[in-house]
Amino acid sequence: MSIFLLLIAIFLVISATELIVLINMTTREAILQLRNELGLIYDPREIEGMTRVIFEEVLLWKPVDIVMRDNEELPTFFPNRLNEIITRLLRHEPLQYILGKARFHGHSFTVTPAVLIPRPETEQLVDMIIDQNPGSDLQVIDLGTGSGCIAISLARALKFAQVTATDISRDALAIAQHNAQELKTRVRFVEQDIFNCPTPLEAWDIIVSNPPYITESEKTAMEPNVLNYEPHGALFVPDNDPMLYYRPIATYASRALKNGGRLYLEINRAMGALVSDTLARVGMRNIQVYNDFNGNARFVTATKIID
């Protein structure tokens, strides 16, 4: 009996030791675990970026904290949370969906698989609109708002703008409304189809849209974290009709913009000429194509001018 009790005692000591090992983790050990396990499928720079985001979202640490608190013991919940995150990342699940948050234009937006993850290129589009429209009390509409990142960012940055955002997806609108509430920003949200936009009683100063523009044939070149997790309805258009969304947007802009009002579009980098031609056909003027920070044609702007 005493031997049996001794064995139990030894087992309990070993188990307690293992538990301590699981619970006790330093910053340095967490970073090493991320590098070792994620290094199987991710680039070192990607891992470094993911590490910063994980510490920021889970522990509310800034990058300098990671350096200054290198040997600090982390909270007891962190190892299990870290293991969960790594497991999902190894399945190529986007980190933004795992954490439920994505940074955009200096703010944190809630994201789920019901909406696209905001891209840095789209921040450029927002900055372009802000820089080119210094006036106040502008009437703005965002067609196909998704997470609401464009509409909310514009509502926060433009002077006294009245911003409306539309989407056909109720799930997306729920996320966008939540983001507006969290960021204490007033935006009017409307369930509406891009293919059936009614002409408003009051015309718009600005129409902006980042519609689906990736062709079906481009799927083969896409990363699994996008292809397997992000909503296909917000990404893809048929190979035989890449202007599927741009045609109704162009037609709507030609009717609904004020004289001198401007249309801003994000586009497929291979389709600057096609989008420009589509806009010219409905009478839009001053059509310009802009490159993103990677040198790709990514944005088109146009103006409604009534002679």
Rosetta blueprint (number, residue, H / E / L):
1 M L
2 S H
3 I H
4 F H
5 L H
6 L H
7 L H
8 I H
9 A H
10 I H
11 F H
12 L H
13 V H
14 I H
15 S H
16 A H
17 T H
18 E H
19 L H
20 I H
21 V H
22 L H
23 I H
24 N L
25 M L
26 T E
27 T H
28 R H
29 E H
30 A H
31 I H
32 L H
33 Q H
34 L H
35 R H
36 N H
37 E H
38 L H
39 G L
40 L L
41 I L
42 Y L
43 D L
44 P H
45 R H
46 E H
47 I H
48 E H
49 G H
50 M H
51 T H
52 R H
53 V H
54 I H
55 F H
56 E H
57 E H
58 V H
59 L H
60 L L
61 W L
62 K L
63 P H
64 V H
65 D H
66 I H
67 V H
68 M H
69 R L
70 D L
71 N L
72 E L
73 E E
74 L L
75 P L
76 T L
77 F L
78 F H
79 P H
80 N H
81 R H
82 L H
83 N H
84 E H
85 I H
86 I H
87 T H
88 R H
89 L H
90 L L
91 R L
92 H L
93 E L
94 P L
95 L H
96 Q H
97 Y H
98 I H
99 L H
100 G L
101 K E
102 A E
103 R E
104 F E
105 H L
106 G L
107 H E
108 S E
109 F E
110 T E
111 V L
112 T L
113 P L
114 A L
115 V L
116 L L
117 I L
118 P L
119 R L
120 P H
121 E H
122 T H
123 E H
124 Q H
125 L H
126 V H
127 D H
128 M H
129 I H
130 I H
131 D H
132 Q H
133 N L
134 P L
135 G L
136 S E
137 D L
138 L L
139 Q E
140 V E
141 I E
142 D E
143 L E
144 G L
145 T L
146 G L
147 S L
148 G L
149 C H
150 I H
151 A H
152 I H
153 S H
154 L H
155 A H
156 R H
157 A H
158 L L
159 K E
160 F L
161 A L
162 Q E
163 V E
164 T E
165 A E
166 T E
167 D E
168 I L
169 S L
170 R H
171 D H
172 A H
173 L H
174 A H
175 I H
176 A H
177 Q H
178 H H
179 N H
180 A H
181 Q H
182 E H
183 L L
184 K L
185 T L
186 R L
187 V L
188 R E
189 F E
190 V E
191 E E
192 Q L
193 D L
194 I H
195 F H
196 N H
197 C L
198 P L
199 T L
200 P L
201 L L
202 E L
203 A L
204 W E
205 D E
206 I E
207 I E
208 V E
209 S E
210 N L
211 P L
212 P L
213 Y L
214 I E
215 T E
216 E H
217 S H
218 E H
219 K H
220 T H
221 A H
222 M L
223 E L
224 P H
225 N H
226 V H
227 L H
228 N L
229 Y L
230 E L
231 P L
232 H H
233 G H
234 A H
235 L L
236 F E
237 V E
238 P L
239 D L
240 N L
241 D L
242 P L
243 M L
244 L L
245 Y L
246 Y H
247 R H
248 P H
249 I H
250 A H
251 T H
252 Y H
253 A H
254 S H
255 R H
256 A H
257 L E
258 K E
259 N E
260 G E
261 G E
262 R E
263 L E
264 Y E
265 L E
266 E E
267 I L
268 N L
269 R L
270 A L
271 M L
272 G H
273 A H
274 L H
275 V H
276 S H
277 D H
278 T H
279 L H
280 A H
281 R H
282 V L
283 G L
284 M L
285 R E
286 N E
287 I E
288 Q E
289 V E
290 Y E
291 N E
292 D L
293 F L
294 N L
295 G L
296 N L
297 A E
298 R E
299 F E
300 V E
301 T E
302 A E
303 T E
304 K L
305 I L
306 I L
307 D L
